[in-house]
Amino acid sequence: MSDIQVGASATREFLVTDEDTSVALGSGDVPVLATPRAIAWIEATACTAIADQLESGETTVGITVSVDHAAATPVGETVAATALVAEVDRRRIMYDVTLVNPDGTTAMSGVVQRVVIDRDDFLASLA
């Protein structure tokens, strides 16, 4: 199994388009970054943070997301998502996550937990 290190991190940038809004995703009726899309972006960033530490055949799946979406982000803005490995307990990885608007305001912050799995075993268990 992988040896995921506390302190591993990644930052990724994402451009907010019309397809990323609450209106487009059905989670509201205002044309700003939707909470579900923002969560997907912080989870993608969490995956990036440890991608080079996983062994062949391993991946991670999300088990818990707890966030505050505190500031709106309009279409056309680019947000910076950061995920930092804060804790590792065997296969469970806890990340501190943030999504920051171009003006420096924190749009979203919180904690994401993912667990390391064997991809093939996981898929076989679904059959």
C-alpha angles and dihedrals in degrees: 000000000000124000100225112192127221107238096039108136146169137195123202131179124223130189114222110230133176088267090061097057131108088245093055094045096042095239095116144339104256123092098239133108108300120232092232091055092046090052091050089052095050090047090050088051091050089054090051092051093067103022093111092049097058121099122235110287094020128115136157133245127201119250105166137019122182115172144154114220097202106162135038123240118203127218112277096035123115117224127200116224118198128187122187123187102236101170140009121198109178103292097351118094123193118200131192105220136192137177114202128196121225091258090059098256116137107242095182137007136170147094132304124191123199132173128219113239139172103255096213095046090048094050092045090054089059095055 
